[in-house]
Amino acid sequence: MSVSDPRAALAGLATDRGDSLAALSAMLGRNAAYLQQFVRRGTPRVLAERDRRVLAAYFGVAETVLGAVERPSAFRLPRIDIAASAGPGALVDGEIVLGTDMIDPALARRLGLREGQAAIIRVRGDSMAPGLLDGDHIVVDTADRRPGARGGVFVVRIDAAMMVKRVVPGADGLMVSSDNPAAAAVPAGAVDVVGRVVWQMREPR
C-alpha cells in the first residue's frame, strides 16, 4: 500500500477489510458514490478533514495515510544575540545566532510567521513600558516591515542603533516614539524597519 497515494491507500484498506466504498460512504453520512468518486476520479481532490479522521480511526491508521499533511511538532525560531533597546539604542556590530527556540506551530500560523522570516530578540530598557519590559523576549516578523496607517510596535535601526519602538507613518516619513512618557528622546536619523513585534514572552516576576 502506497502511503503517498491516499486514494490507493483507501482502496487497499477497504479491500483488505472486505468493506465496500459505498458502505464506507454511508458510514460517513455521504452519498453512496462519494468515496468511489474519490478513489476512481480524484473528486474531491482531498478528503474532508472530518471524513479522513473517521476513516483513519475506523481502519486504525494515521491520517497521513489518507492524505493529511504531517505538521511539524514545533516551529523553530533563531534566537539572535541582539538586545533590541527600549532605551536610547544598542549599537550593533553584527547579528549572532545563539541557538534555536521553538513555539507551537498553531501559534506560528496564527501570527502569520514563516520559516526563516522571524526571530526572537531580547528587550533592554523600559521606554516601551508597561507593554514591554526590560528582559522580555519578543518574536519579530521580519517579513512585515511596512507599518499600516495605525502603526504598531517594530524593531528598527536608527543609524547603528537597534531599538524597539512604536512606528507610525507620517507625511514626512516614519514617526518613531516610545510608549513610556518618561523615556529619553528617540535619536534622530534614518529609520530602517527590521520587523514587526508580533508576540512577547515574559518570565514570571
ABEGO torsion letter per residue (X at the ends): XBAABAAAAAAAAAAAAGBBAAAAAAAAGBBAAAAAAAAAAGOBABBBAAAAAAAAAAAGBBAAAAGBBBBBABBBBBBBBBBBBABAEBBBAEBBBAEBBBBBAAAAAAAGBBBGABBBBBBBEAAAOAABBBGBBBBBBAABABBBAAEEBBBBBBEABBBBBBBBBBAAEBBBBBABAABBBBBBEBBBBAEBBABBBBBBX
